[in-house]
Amino acid sequence: MATTPPAPSSATGPSGGASPTTRAATPPETTSKAAAPPTFFVAQTDRYAVQQAVALFATATGQPVRYLTPEQPGGGPSSPLLDPPGKSVVYVAGAGTCASDIYRVAVDGQSTPELLVRGSSGPVLEPAIAPAGDEIAYVQSHCDSAVAELVVRRLTGGARAVVLYPATQGEGVSMVRWGRNGWLLFLTTQGPNRRLHTMTATPGGRVYSSQPAPTGCFWSGAAWFVAAGQDRLLASQQCGAGSRWLVLDRRLGTVQALAAFGNQLGAQAISVDATGTWVIYQENGVSIAGTIWRWRLGSSSRPQRVAQGPYSPSWR
């Protein structure tokens, strides 16, 4: 993202780092290496503030440089995710007691938010734009039941949503991410059980599911990236008060164990840059929600804290 922003407002700058308990493994081979992380990232402003917005933040300072949406009270903009080119961001905005809609807004701040999906039967959540930019995947919830579905719909022609994954009663669906290969990644939660899943974005497509995490651990998040021309997943497991990072293939088999951090909880809202070199993520856990870190993927260096307060980071 090469946008030249105006002067930043206020946020907490970077400080400190997380000490790994084991040395990181050799990083996965990538097609190119970026010496520096992306200059900017998109995130929700402080989740626990009275007023919330989606903003563009400077990676070096953790400070907002441009607000992309108006600030709104609780139920305001959330779950921002950059589209594949990194030129716009999709997000969810509350629309009443049991409703939410999905919007898109340009990162350059030169346009007003565009309504993409109206949640007529209940909240629509976790939006992700397809690599070609012509489809959107999201979670459709319902006000009159505890059932949710992962759906996809075209962004033109008034097309109806098509169900890809019908969750069972009480099963939560989250963390929807679209890979360049046209496959979808998502996380399901049912009671204490959390599983990663991948599938082709077609009705009736085969669903691949991760193995259960080791005893004492659970899957906390994952994101697509490309290594040596191959579609891979960077995944995180939380194990007690620590975390493990792994590289998985698109069918969720383990390719490589990267690192373990004994004093940092599992990662969620994981986002890998376009070079497959840098990762930005939010540390799991209510007590430190909004702590965002960056790390050179697979390196032996320590993750560096980017900001305290913003939520759900995304970069390209």
ChimeraX commands (.cxc) that place a marker at each C-alpha (Angstrom):
marker #1 position 0.00,0.00,0.00 radius 0.5
marker #1 position 1.76,3.13,-1.21 radius 0.5
marker #1 position -0.77,5.74,-0.15 radius 0.5
marker #1 position 0.74,8.96,1.23 radius 0.5
marker #1 position -1.36,9.71,4.32 radius 0.5
marker #1 position -2.01,12.94,6.18 radius 0.5
marker #1 position -0.50,13.55,9.58 radius 0.5
marker #1 position -1.46,10.83,12.10 radius 0.5
marker #1 position -3.78,11.30,15.06 radius 0.5
marker #1 position -3.35,9.38,18.31 radius 0.5
marker #1 position -2.67,5.76,19.16 radius 0.5
marker #1 position -0.13,3.73,21.09 radius 0.5
marker #1 position 3.21,3.29,19.35 radius 0.5
marker #1 position 5.24,0.08,19.17 radius 0.5
marker #1 position 7.21,-1.17,22.09 radius 0.5
marker #1 position 8.62,-4.35,23.47 radius 0.5
marker #1 position 8.59,-7.83,21.99 radius 0.5
marker #1 position 7.73,-11.43,22.73 radius 0.5
marker #1 position 10.60,-13.76,23.55 radius 0.5
marker #1 position 10.39,-17.14,21.80 radius 0.5
marker #1 position 10.92,-20.20,23.97 radius 0.5
marker #1 position 12.25,-22.13,20.97 radius 0.5
marker #1 position 14.26,-20.88,18.02 radius 0.5
marker #1 position 12.15,-20.44,14.89 radius 0.5
marker #1 position 12.58,-23.01,12.16 radius 0.5
marker #1 position 13.97,-22.12,8.74 radius 0.5
marker #1 position 11.39,-19.83,7.15 radius 0.5
marker #1 position 9.26,-21.21,4.32 radius 0.5
marker #1 position 10.67,-20.43,0.88 radius 0.5
marker #1 position 8.92,-17.49,-0.77 radius 0.5
marker #1 position 9.04,-16.03,-4.24 radius 0.5
marker #1 position 10.44,-12.71,-2.96 radius 0.5
marker #1 position 11.54,-11.15,0.29 radius 0.5
marker #1 position 10.56,-7.76,1.63 radius 0.5
marker #1 position 13.17,-6.10,3.82 radius 0.5
marker #1 position 10.54,-3.98,5.53 radius 0.5
marker #1 position 6.92,-4.72,6.44 radius 0.5
marker #1 position 4.03,-2.97,4.68 radius 0.5
marker #1 position 3.83,0.72,5.57 radius 0.5
marker #1 position 0.17,0.66,6.54 radius 0.5
marker #1 position -2.49,-1.70,7.81 radius 0.5
marker #1 position -6.26,-1.45,8.23 radius 0.5
marker #1 position -7.96,-2.19,11.54 radius 0.5
marker #1 position -10.96,-1.45,13.69 radius 0.5
marker #1 position -10.29,1.25,16.26 radius 0.5
marker #1 position -10.42,0.30,19.93 radius 0.5
marker #1 position -13.11,-2.37,20.29 radius 0.5
marker #1 position -13.99,-1.20,23.79 radius 0.5
marker #1 position -14.18,2.52,23.04 radius 0.5
marker #1 position -17.55,4.28,23.03 radius 0.5
marker #1 position -17.01,5.36,19.42 radius 0.5
marker #1 position -15.61,2.91,16.85 radius 0.5
marker #1 position -14.46,3.19,13.23 radius 0.5
marker #1 position -12.36,1.48,10.56 radius 0.5
marker #1 position -9.08,3.30,10.00 radius 0.5
marker #1 position -5.77,3.15,8.15 radius 0.5
marker #1 position -2.85,2.84,10.58 radius 0.5
marker #1 position 0.89,3.41,10.19 radius 0.5
marker #1 position 2.82,0.22,10.92 radius 0.5
marker #1 position 5.83,2.11,12.31 radius 0.5
marker #1 position 3.84,3.99,14.97 radius 0.5
marker #1 position 0.59,2.11,15.40 radius 0.5
marker #1 position -1.24,5.43,14.97 radius 0.5
marker #1 position -4.26,6.05,12.74 radius 0.5
marker #1 position -3.48,8.18,9.70 radius 0.5
marker #1 position -6.91,8.16,8.07 radius 0.5
marker #1 position -10.41,7.24,9.22 radius 0.5
marker #1 position -12.20,5.30,6.49 radius 0.5
marker #1 position -15.63,5.28,8.16 radius 0.5
marker #1 position -17.43,7.66,10.51 radius 0.5
marker #1 position -17.04,6.90,14.19 radius 0.5
marker #1 position -20.14,5.20,15.59 radius 0.5
marker #1 position -21.19,3.90,19.02 radius 0.5
marker #1 position -21.15,0.18,19.95 radius 0.5
marker #1 position -22.24,-2.01,17.06 radius 0.5
marker #1 position -20.35,0.27,14.69 radius 0.5
marker #1 position -17.86,-0.82,12.00 radius 0.5
marker #1 position -16.02,-4.09,12.72 radius 0.5
marker #1 position -14.23,-7.06,11.08 radius 0.5
marker #1 position -12.37,-5.02,8.43 radius 0.5
marker #1 position -10.55,-7.01,5.75 radius 0.5
marker #1 position -8.64,-5.67,2.74 radius 0.5
marker #1 position -9.59,-6.94,-0.70 radius 0.5
marker #1 position -6.85,-8.84,-2.62 radius 0.5
marker #1 position -5.45,-5.75,-4.43 radius 0.5
marker #1 position -5.41,-3.82,-1.13 radius 0.5
marker #1 position -7.35,-0.90,-2.60 radius 0.5
marker #1 position -10.56,-1.24,-0.58 radius 0.5
marker #1 position -11.74,-2.76,2.68 radius 0.5
marker #1 position -14.94,-4.66,3.46 radius 0.5
marker #1 position -16.41,-4.46,6.93 radius 0.5
marker #1 position -19.53,-5.10,9.01 radius 0.5
marker #1 position -21.70,-2.35,10.47 radius 0.5
marker #1 position -24.42,-2.90,13.06 radius 0.5
marker #1 position -27.94,-2.03,11.93 radius 0.5
marker #1 position -30.17,-2.51,14.96 radius 0.5
marker #1 position -30.77,-5.01,17.74 radius 0.5
marker #1 position -30.42,-8.09,15.52 radius 0.5
marker #1 position -29.03,-6.95,12.22 radius 0.5
marker #1 position -25.83,-5.95,10.46 radius 0.5
marker #1 position -24.84,-5.05,6.92 radius 0.5
marker #1 position -21.63,-5.37,4.88 radius 0.5
marker #1 position -20.00,-2.32,3.31 radius 0.5
marker #1 position -16.95,-1.57,1.18 radius 0.5
marker #1 position -14.88,1.62,1.20 radius 0.5
marker #1 position -11.74,2.67,-0.67 radius 0.5
marker #1 position -8.52,2.89,1.31 radius 0.5
marker #1 position -7.63,6.24,-0.27 radius 0.5
marker #1 position -10.54,7.87,1.57 radius 0.5
marker #1 position -11.90,9.39,-1.64 radius 0.5
marker #1 position -15.30,7.66,-1.61 radius 0.5
marker #1 position -18.23,7.04,0.70 radius 0.5
marker #1 position -18.96,3.51,1.97 radius 0.5
marker #1 position -20.84,1.27,-0.50 radius 0.5
marker #1 position -23.50,-1.14,0.76 radius 0.5
marker #1 position -22.73,-4.67,-0.51 radius 0.5
marker #1 position -24.98,-6.97,1.54 radius 0.5
marker #1 position -27.99,-6.14,3.68 radius 0.5
marker #1 position -28.64,-8.53,6.55 radius 0.5
marker #1 position -32.38,-8.88,6.08 radius 0.5
marker #1 position -32.86,-12.08,8.10 radius 0.5
marker #1 position -30.14,-11.48,10.66 radius 0.5
marker #1 position -26.51,-10.39,11.06 radius 0.5
marker #1 position -24.12,-10.87,8.14 radius 0.5
marker #1 position -20.55,-11.32,9.39 radius 0.5
marker #1 position -16.92,-12.07,8.46 radius 0.5
marker #1 position -16.91,-10.78,4.85 radius 0.5
marker #1 position -14.13,-11.60,2.36 radius 0.5
marker #1 position -13.82,-10.56,-1.29 radius 0.5
marker #1 position -12.78,-13.14,-3.93 radius 0.5
marker #1 position -9.42,-12.75,-5.70 radius 0.5
marker #1 position -11.20,-11.79,-8.94 radius 0.5
marker #1 position -13.23,-9.17,-7.07 radius 0.5
marker #1 position -16.56,-10.46,-8.41 radius 0.5
marker #1 position -17.81,-12.46,-5.40 radius 0.5
marker #1 position -18.10,-12.09,-1.66 radius 0.5
marker #1 position -18.17,-14.81,0.99 radius 0.5
marker #1 position -19.61,-14.19,4.45 radius 0.5
marker #1 position -21.44,-15.78,7.38 radius 0.5
marker #1 position -25.24,-15.46,7.39 radius 0.5
marker #1 position -26.76,-15.64,10.86 radius 0.5
marker #1 position -30.45,-15.61,11.73 radius 0.5
marker #1 position -32.35,-13.75,14.44 radius 0.5
marker #1 position -34.80,-16.61,15.01 radius 0.5
marker #1 position -32.30,-19.50,15.34 radius 0.5
marker #1 position -28.78,-20.39,16.43 radius 0.5
marker #1 position -27.91,-21.71,12.97 radius 0.5
marker #1 position -25.48,-19.93,10.65 radius 0.5
marker #1 position -24.24,-20.63,7.12 radius 0.5
marker #1 position -21.13,-19.82,5.15 radius 0.5
marker #1 position -22.47,-18.35,1.91 radius 0.5
marker #1 position -21.14,-16.82,-1.32 radius 0.5
marker #1 position -22.81,-14.44,-3.76 radius 0.5
marker #1 position -21.86,-12.46,-6.82 radius 0.5
marker #1 position -21.48,-8.72,-6.38 radius 0.5
marker #1 position -23.33,-7.85,-9.58 radius 0.5
marker #1 position -26.75,-8.53,-11.05 radius 0.5
marker #1 position -28.66,-8.91,-7.78 radius 0.5
marker #1 position -27.60,-12.55,-7.41 radius 0.5
marker #1 position -28.84,-14.54,-4.43 radius 0.5
marker #1 position -26.51,-15.98,-1.81 radius 0.5
marker #1 position -25.58,-19.65,-2.21 radius 0.5
marker #1 position -24.93,-21.77,0.88 radius 0.5
marker #1 position -21.49,-23.43,0.89 radius 0.5
marker #1 position -21.34,-24.73,4.45 radius 0.5
marker #1 position -24.48,-25.16,6.56 radius 0.5
marker #1 position -23.36,-25.14,10.20 radius 0.5
marker #1 position -25.05,-27.44,12.68 radius 0.5
marker #1 position -27.14,-26.17,15.57 radius 0.5
marker #1 position -24.93,-24.15,17.93 radius 0.5
marker #1 position -21.88,-24.32,15.64 radius 0.5
marker #1 position -20.19,-20.96,15.13 radius 0.5
marker #1 position -18.52,-20.03,11.84 radius 0.5
marker #1 position -15.85,-17.30,11.70 radius 0.5
marker #1 position -12.52,-16.19,10.20 radius 0.5
marker #1 position -13.58,-16.42,6.55 radius 0.5
marker #1 position -10.58,-15.92,4.24 radius 0.5
marker #1 position -10.32,-16.33,0.47 radius 0.5
marker #1 position -7.09,-17.66,-1.06 radius 0.5
marker #1 position -5.72,-16.74,-4.48 radius 0.5
marker #1 position -6.50,-20.34,-5.50 radius 0.5
marker #1 position -10.26,-19.75,-5.15 radius 0.5
marker #1 position -10.40,-21.84,-1.96 radius 0.5
marker #1 position -12.00,-20.61,1.24 radius 0.5
marker #1 position -10.65,-20.93,4.77 radius 0.5
marker #1 position -12.87,-20.72,7.85 radius 0.5
marker #1 position -12.97,-21.68,11.51 radius 0.5
marker #1 position -15.79,-23.48,13.31 radius 0.5
marker #1 position -16.42,-23.48,17.04 radius 0.5
marker #1 position -18.76,-25.83,18.90 radius 0.5
marker #1 position -18.32,-25.83,22.65 radius 0.5
marker #1 position -14.60,-26.27,23.37 radius 0.5
marker #1 position -13.93,-27.73,19.91 radius 0.5
marker #1 position -12.34,-25.47,17.29 radius 0.5
marker #1 position -11.43,-26.70,13.80 radius 0.5
marker #1 position -9.98,-25.10,10.68 radius 0.5
marker #1 position -11.62,-25.93,7.37 radius 0.5
marker #1 position -10.87,-25.31,3.70 radius 0.5
marker #1 position -13.03,-25.87,0.63 radius 0.5
marker #1 position -13.51,-24.81,-2.95 radius 0.5
marker #1 position -15.98,-21.93,-3.21 radius 0.5
marker #1 position -18.59,-24.03,-5.01 radius 0.5
marker #1 position -21.82,-25.60,-3.70 radius 0.5
marker #1 position -21.21,-29.21,-2.75 radius 0.5
marker #1 position -17.45,-28.69,-2.73 radius 0.5
marker #1 position -15.41,-31.04,-0.57 radius 0.5
marker #1 position -14.64,-29.68,2.88 radius 0.5
marker #1 position -11.24,-30.47,4.43 radius 0.5
marker #1 position -10.94,-30.24,8.21 radius 0.5
marker #1 position -7.92,-29.90,10.45 radius 0.5
marker #1 position -6.91,-32.52,12.95 radius 0.5
marker #1 position -7.81,-31.68,16.55 radius 0.5
marker #1 position -5.15,-29.57,18.20 radius 0.5
marker #1 position -2.92,-31.39,20.72 radius 0.5
marker #1 position -4.20,-31.82,24.26 radius 0.5
marker #1 position -4.11,-28.47,26.04 radius 0.5
marker #1 position -4.10,-26.52,22.76 radius 0.5
marker #1 position -6.69,-25.12,20.34 radius 0.5
marker #1 position -6.65,-23.57,16.88 radius 0.5
marker #1 position -6.76,-19.78,17.25 radius 0.5
marker #1 position -6.37,-18.51,13.68 radius 0.5
marker #1 position -4.91,-18.93,10.20 radius 0.5
marker #1 position -4.36,-17.07,6.92 radius 0.5
marker #1 position -3.46,-17.87,3.32 radius 0.5
marker #1 position -0.06,-17.03,1.86 radius 0.5
marker #1 position 2.12,-18.23,-1.03 radius 0.5
marker #1 position 5.46,-20.03,-0.56 radius 0.5
marker #1 position 7.54,-21.15,-3.55 radius 0.5
marker #1 position 4.47,-20.85,-5.74 radius 0.5
marker #1 position 2.41,-23.09,-3.47 radius 0.5
marker #1 position -0.74,-22.06,-1.61 radius 0.5
marker #1 position -0.09,-22.43,2.09 radius 0.5
marker #1 position -1.75,-21.56,5.39 radius 0.5
marker #1 position -0.02,-19.87,8.29 radius 0.5
marker #1 position -1.79,-21.20,11.38 radius 0.5
marker #1 position -1.60,-20.55,15.10 radius 0.5
marker #1 position -2.44,-22.78,18.05 radius 0.5
marker #1 position -2.79,-21.57,21.62 radius 0.5
marker #1 position -1.30,-23.95,24.16 radius 0.5
marker #1 position -1.85,-22.80,27.74 radius 0.5
marker #1 position -0.21,-19.38,28.05 radius 0.5
marker #1 position 1.88,-19.90,24.92 radius 0.5
marker #1 position 1.43,-20.39,21.20 radius 0.5
marker #1 position 2.69,-22.43,18.26 radius 0.5
marker #1 position 3.01,-21.37,14.60 radius 0.5
marker #1 position 2.68,-23.91,11.78 radius 0.5
marker #1 position 2.59,-23.96,7.98 radius 0.5
marker #1 position -0.21,-26.11,6.54 radius 0.5
marker #1 position -1.07,-27.15,3.01 radius 0.5
marker #1 position -4.47,-26.32,1.55 radius 0.5
marker #1 position -5.87,-29.65,2.75 radius 0.5
marker #1 position -4.66,-28.75,6.26 radius 0.5
marker #1 position -1.81,-31.19,6.52 radius 0.5
marker #1 position 1.22,-29.91,8.45 radius 0.5
marker #1 position 4.12,-28.82,6.23 radius 0.5
marker #1 position 6.36,-27.21,8.82 radius 0.5
marker #1 position 6.46,-26.17,12.48 radius 0.5
marker #1 position 7.81,-22.61,12.52 radius 0.5
marker #1 position 8.08,-21.38,16.10 radius 0.5
marker #1 position 6.73,-21.50,19.64 radius 0.5
marker #1 position 6.31,-18.47,21.90 radius 0.5
marker #1 position 5.91,-19.34,25.56 radius 0.5
marker #1 position 4.77,-15.93,26.75 radius 0.5
marker #1 position 2.32,-14.99,23.97 radius 0.5
marker #1 position -1.20,-16.32,23.48 radius 0.5
marker #1 position -2.45,-17.65,20.15 radius 0.5
marker #1 position -2.91,-15.35,17.16 radius 0.5
marker #1 position -6.15,-14.40,15.51 radius 0.5
marker #1 position -6.99,-11.96,12.68 radius 0.5
marker #1 position -3.77,-13.13,10.99 radius 0.5
marker #1 position -2.72,-11.35,7.79 radius 0.5
marker #1 position 0.36,-12.12,5.66 radius 0.5
marker #1 position 1.76,-9.53,3.24 radius 0.5
marker #1 position 1.85,-10.06,-0.52 radius 0.5
marker #1 position 5.48,-11.24,-0.47 radius 0.5
marker #1 position 4.81,-13.95,2.12 radius 0.5
marker #1 position 7.44,-12.38,4.37 radius 0.5
marker #1 position 5.64,-10.40,7.08 radius 0.5
marker #1 position 2.69,-11.29,9.26 radius 0.5
marker #1 position 0.53,-8.97,11.36 radius 0.5
marker #1 position -1.89,-10.38,13.90 radius 0.5
marker #1 position -3.91,-9.76,17.01 radius 0.5
marker #1 position -3.10,-11.66,20.18 radius 0.5
marker #1 position -5.93,-13.82,21.46 radius 0.5
marker #1 position -7.58,-13.29,24.85 radius 0.5
marker #1 position -10.11,-10.88,26.34 radius 0.5
marker #1 position -7.64,-9.34,28.79 radius 0.5
marker #1 position -5.30,-8.13,26.05 radius 0.5
marker #1 position -7.73,-7.84,23.12 radius 0.5
marker #1 position -6.44,-5.22,20.75 radius 0.5
marker #1 position -2.72,-6.00,21.12 radius 0.5
marker #1 position -1.38,-6.14,17.56 radius 0.5
marker #1 position 2.01,-7.65,16.69 radius 0.5
marker #1 position 4.15,-8.04,13.58 radius 0.5
marker #1 position 6.73,-10.71,12.85 radius 0.5
marker #1 position 9.05,-11.60,9.98 radius 0.5
marker #1 position 7.62,-14.94,9.00 radius 0.5
marker #1 position 9.66,-17.87,10.27 radius 0.5
marker #1 position 12.57,-15.75,11.45 radius 0.5
marker #1 position 14.36,-16.12,14.78 radius 0.5
marker #1 position 13.62,-12.48,15.60 radius 0.5
marker #1 position 11.01,-11.61,18.21 radius 0.5
marker #1 position 7.52,-10.37,17.29 radius 0.5
marker #1 position 7.28,-6.61,17.76 radius 0.5
marker #1 position 4.25,-4.91,19.26 radius 0.5
marker #1 position 2.63,-2.52,16.78 radius 0.5
marker #1 position -0.30,-1.08,18.73 radius 0.5
marker #1 position -2.48,-1.48,21.79 radius 0.5
marker #1 position -6.16,-0.83,21.17 radius 0.5
marker #1 position -6.87,-1.39,17.44 radius 0.5
marker #1 position -8.54,-4.67,16.56 radius 0.5
marker #1 position -8.61,-7.11,13.62 radius 0.5
marker #1 position -5.61,-5.94,11.50 radius 0.5
marker #1 position -5.24,-6.57,7.78 radius 0.5
marker #1 position -2.49,-5.66,5.30 radius 0.5
marker #1 position -1.24,-6.54,1.81 radius 0.5
marker link #1:1,2 radius 0.2
marker link #1:2,3 radius 0.2
marker link #1:3,4 radius 0.2
marker link #1:4,5 radius 0.2
marker link #1:5,6 radius 0.2
marker link #1:6,7 radius 0.2
marker link #1:7,8 radius 0.2
marker link #1:8,9 radius 0.2
marker link #1:9,10 radius 0.2
marker link #1:10,11 radius 0.2
marker link #1:11,12 radius 0.2
marker link #1:12,13 radius 0.2
marker link #1:13,14 radius 0.2
marker link #1:14,15 radius 0.2
marker link #1:15,16 radius 0.2
marker link #1:16,17 radius 0.2
marker link #1:17,18 radius 0.2
marker link #1:18,19 radius 0.2
marker link #1:19,20 radius 0.2
marker link #1:20,21 radius 0.2
marker link #1:21,22 radius 0.2
marker link #1:22,23 radius 0.2
marker link #1:23,24 radius 0.2
marker link #1:24,25 radius 0.2
marker link #1:25,26 radius 0.2
marker link #1:26,27 radius 0.2
marker link #1:27,28 radius 0.2
marker link #1:28,29 radius 0.2
marker link #1:29,30 radius 0.2
marker link #1:30,31 radius 0.2
marker link #1:31,32 radius 0.2
marker link #1:32,33 radius 0.2
marker link #1:33,34 radius 0.2
marker link #1:34,35 radius 0.2
marker link #1:35,36 radius 0.2
marker link #1:36,37 radius 0.2
marker link #1:37,38 radius 0.2
marker link #1:38,39 radius 0.2
marker link #1:39,40 radius 0.2
marker link #1:40,41 radius 0.2
marker link #1:41,42 radius 0.2
marker link #1:42,43 radius 0.2
marker link #1:43,44 radius 0.2
marker link #1:44,45 radius 0.2
marker link #1:45,46 radius 0.2
marker link #1:46,47 radius 0.2
marker link #1:47,48 radius 0.2
marker link #1:48,49 radius 0.2
marker link #1:49,50 radius 0.2
marker link #1:50,51 radius 0.2
marker link #1:51,52 radius 0.2
marker link #1:52,53 radius 0.2
marker link #1:53,54 radius 0.2
marker link #1:54,55 radius 0.2
marker link #1:55,56 radius 0.2
marker link #1:56,57 radius 0.2
marker link #1:57,58 radius 0.2
marker link #1:58,59 radius 0.2
marker link #1:59,60 radius 0.2
marker link #1:60,61 radius 0.2
marker link #1:61,62 radius 0.2
marker link #1:62,63 radius 0.2
marker link #1:63,64 radius 0.2
marker link #1:64,65 radius 0.2
marker link #1:65,66 radius 0.2
marker link #1:66,67 radius 0.2
marker link #1:67,68 radius 0.2
marker link #1:68,69 radius 0.2
marker link #1:69,70 radius 0.2
marker link #1:70,71 radius 0.2
marker link #1:71,72 radius 0.2
marker link #1:72,73 radius 0.2
marker link #1:73,74 radius 0.2
marker link #1:74,75 radius 0.2
marker link #1:75,76 radius 0.2
marker link #1:76,77 radius 0.2
marker link #1:77,78 radius 0.2
marker link #1:78,79 radius 0.2
marker link #1:79,80 radius 0.2
marker link #1:80,81 radius 0.2
marker link #1:81,82 radius 0.2
marker link #1:82,83 radius 0.2
marker link #1:83,84 radius 0.2
marker link #1:84,85 radius 0.2
marker link #1:85,86 radius 0.2
marker link #1:86,87 radius 0.2
marker link #1:87,88 radius 0.2
marker link #1:88,89 radius 0.2
marker link #1:89,90 radius 0.2
marker link #1:90,91 radius 0.2
marker link #1:91,92 radius 0.2
marker link #1:92,93 radius 0.2
marker link #1:93,94 radius 0.2
marker link #1:94,95 radius 0.2
marker link #1:95,96 radius 0.2
marker link #1:96,97 radius 0.2
marker link #1:97,98 radius 0.2
marker link #1:98,99 radius 0.2
marker link #1:99,100 radius 0.2
marker link #1:100,101 radius 0.2
marker link #1:101,102 radius 0.2
marker link #1:102,103 radius 0.2
marker link #1:103,104 radius 0.2
marker link #1:104,105 radius 0.2
marker link #1:105,106 radius 0.2
marker link #1:106,107 radius 0.2
marker link #1:107,108 radius 0.2
marker link #1:108,109 radius 0.2
marker link #1:109,110 radius 0.2
marker link #1:110,111 radius 0.2
marker link #1:111,112 radius 0.2
marker link #1:112,113 radius 0.2
marker link #1:113,114 radius 0.2
marker link #1:114,115 radius 0.2
marker link #1:115,116 radius 0.2
marker link #1:116,117 radius 0.2
marker link #1:117,118 radius 0.2
marker link #1:118,119 radius 0.2
marker link #1:119,120 radius 0.2
marker link #1:120,121 radius 0.2
marker link #1:121,122 radius 0.2
marker link #1:122,123 radius 0.2
marker link #1:123,124 radius 0.2
marker link #1:124,125 radius 0.2
marker link #1:125,126 radius 0.2
marker link #1:126,127 radius 0.2
marker link #1:127,128 radius 0.2
marker link #1:128,129 radius 0.2
marker link #1:129,130 radius 0.2
marker link #1:130,131 radius 0.2
marker link #1:131,132 radius 0.2
marker link #1:132,133 radius 0.2
marker link #1:133,134 radius 0.2
marker link #1:134,135 radius 0.2
marker link #1:135,136 radius 0.2
marker link #1:136,137 radius 0.2
marker link #1:137,138 radius 0.2
marker link #1:138,139 radius 0.2
marker link #1:139,140 radius 0.2
marker link #1:140,141 radius 0.2
marker link #1:141,142 radius 0.2
marker link #1:142,143 radius 0.2
marker link #1:143,144 radius 0.2
marker link #1:144,145 radius 0.2
marker link #1:145,146 radius 0.2
marker link #1:146,147 radius 0.2
marker link #1:147,148 radius 0.2
marker link #1:148,149 radius 0.2
marker link #1:149,150 radius 0.2
marker link #1:150,151 radius 0.2
marker link #1:151,152 radius 0.2
marker link #1:152,153 radius 0.2
marker link #1:153,154 radius 0.2
marker link #1:154,155 radius 0.2
marker link #1:155,156 radius 0.2
marker link #1:156,157 radius 0.2
marker link #1:157,158 radius 0.2
marker link #1:158,159 radius 0.2
marker link #1:159,160 radius 0.2
marker link #1:160,161 radius 0.2
marker link #1:161,162 radius 0.2
marker link #1:162,163 radius 0.2
marker link #1:163,164 radius 0.2
marker link #1:164,165 radius 0.2
marker link #1:165,166 radius 0.2
marker link #1:166,167 radius 0.2
marker link #1:167,168 radius 0.2
marker link #1:168,169 radius 0.2
marker link #1:169,170 radius 0.2
marker link #1:170,171 radius 0.2
marker link #1:171,172 radius 0.2
marker link #1:172,173 radius 0.2
marker link #1:173,174 radius 0.2
marker link #1:174,175 radius 0.2
marker link #1:175,176 radius 0.2
marker link #1:176,177 radius 0.2
marker link #1:177,178 radius 0.2
marker link #1:178,179 radius 0.2
marker link #1:179,180 radius 0.2
marker link #1:180,181 radius 0.2
marker link #1:181,182 radius 0.2
marker link #1:182,183 radius 0.2
marker link #1:183,184 radius 0.2
marker link #1:184,185 radius 0.2
marker link #1:185,186 radius 0.2
marker link #1:186,187 radius 0.2
marker link #1:187,188 radius 0.2
marker link #1:188,189 radius 0.2
marker link #1:189,190 radius 0.2
marker link #1:190,191 radius 0.2
marker link #1:191,192 radius 0.2
marker link #1:192,193 radius 0.2
marker link #1:193,194 radius 0.2
marker link #1:194,195 radius 0.2
marker link #1:195,196 radius 0.2
marker link #1:196,197 radius 0.2
marker link #1:197,198 radius 0.2
marker link #1:198,199 radius 0.2
marker link #1:199,200 radius 0.2
marker link #1:200,201 radius 0.2
marker link #1:201,202 radius 0.2
marker link #1:202,203 radius 0.2
marker link #1:203,204 radius 0.2
marker link #1:204,205 radius 0.2
marker link #1:205,206 radius 0.2
marker link #1:206,207 radius 0.2
marker link #1:207,208 radius 0.2
marker link #1:208,209 radius 0.2
marker link #1:209,210 radius 0.2
marker link #1:210,211 radius 0.2
marker link #1:211,212 radius 0.2
marker link #1:212,213 radius 0.2
marker link #1:213,214 radius 0.2
marker link #1:214,215 radius 0.2
marker link #1:215,216 radius 0.2
marker link #1:216,217 radius 0.2
marker link #1:217,218 radius 0.2
marker link #1:218,219 radius 0.2
marker link #1:219,220 radius 0.2
marker link #1:220,221 radius 0.2
marker link #1:221,222 radius 0.2
marker link #1:222,223 radius 0.2
marker link #1:223,224 radius 0.2
marker link #1:224,225 radius 0.2
marker link #1:225,226 radius 0.2
marker link #1:226,227 radius 0.2
marker link #1:227,228 radius 0.2
marker link #1:228,229 radius 0.2
marker link #1:229,230 radius 0.2
marker link #1:230,231 radius 0.2
marker link #1:231,232 radius 0.2
marker link #1:232,233 radius 0.2
marker link #1:233,234 radius 0.2
marker link #1:234,235 radius 0.2
marker link #1:235,236 radius 0.2
marker link #1:236,237 radius 0.2
marker link #1:237,238 radius 0.2
marker link #1:238,239 radius 0.2
marker link #1:239,240 radius 0.2
marker link #1:240,241 radius 0.2
marker link #1:241,242 radius 0.2
marker link #1:242,243 radius 0.2
marker link #1:243,244 radius 0.2
marker link #1:244,245 radius 0.2
marker link #1:245,246 radius 0.2
marker link #1:246,247 radius 0.2
marker link #1:247,248 radius 0.2
marker link #1:248,249 radius 0.2
marker link #1:249,250 radius 0.2
marker link #1:250,251 radius 0.2
marker link #1:251,252 radius 0.2
marker link #1:252,253 radius 0.2
marker link #1:253,254 radius 0.2
marker link #1:254,255 radius 0.2
marker link #1:255,256 radius 0.2
marker link #1:256,257 radius 0.2
marker link #1:257,258 radius 0.2
marker link #1:258,259 radius 0.2
marker link #1:259,260 radius 0.2
marker link #1:260,261 radius 0.2
marker link #1:261,262 radius 0.2
marker link #1:262,263 radius 0.2
marker link #1:263,264 radius 0.2
marker link #1:264,265 radius 0.2
marker link #1:265,266 radius 0.2
marker link #1:266,267 radius 0.2
marker link #1:267,268 radius 0.2
marker link #1:268,269 radius 0.2
marker link #1:269,270 radius 0.2
marker link #1:270,271 radius 0.2
marker link #1:271,272 radius 0.2
marker link #1:272,273 radius 0.2
marker link #1:273,274 radius 0.2
marker link #1:274,275 radius 0.2
marker link #1:275,276 radius 0.2
marker link #1:276,277 radius 0.2
marker link #1:277,278 radius 0.2
marker link #1:278,279 radius 0.2
marker link #1:279,280 radius 0.2
marker link #1:280,281 radius 0.2
marker link #1:281,282 radius 0.2
marker link #1:282,283 radius 0.2
marker link #1:283,284 radius 0.2
marker link #1:284,285 radius 0.2
marker link #1:285,286 radius 0.2
marker link #1:286,287 radius 0.2
marker link #1:287,288 radius 0.2
marker link #1:288,289 radius 0.2
marker link #1:289,290 radius 0.2
marker link #1:290,291 radius 0.2
marker link #1:291,292 radius 0.2
marker link #1:292,293 radius 0.2
marker link #1:293,294 radius 0.2
marker link #1:294,295 radius 0.2
marker link #1:295,296 radius 0.2
marker link #1:296,297 radius 0.2
marker link #1:297,298 radius 0.2
marker link #1:298,299 radius 0.2
marker link #1:299,300 radius 0.2
marker link #1:300,301 radius 0.2
marker link #1:301,302 radius 0.2
marker link #1:302,303 radius 0.2
marker link #1:303,304 radius 0.2
marker link #1:304,305 radius 0.2
marker link #1:305,306 radius 0.2
marker link #1:306,307 radius 0.2
marker link #1:307,308 radius 0.2
marker link #1:308,309 radius 0.2
marker link #1:309,310 radius 0.2
marker link #1:310,311 radius 0.2
marker link #1:311,312 radius 0.2
marker link #1:312,313 radius 0.2
marker link #1:313,314 radius 0.2
marker link #1:314,315 radius 0.2
marker link #1:315,316 radius 0.2
view
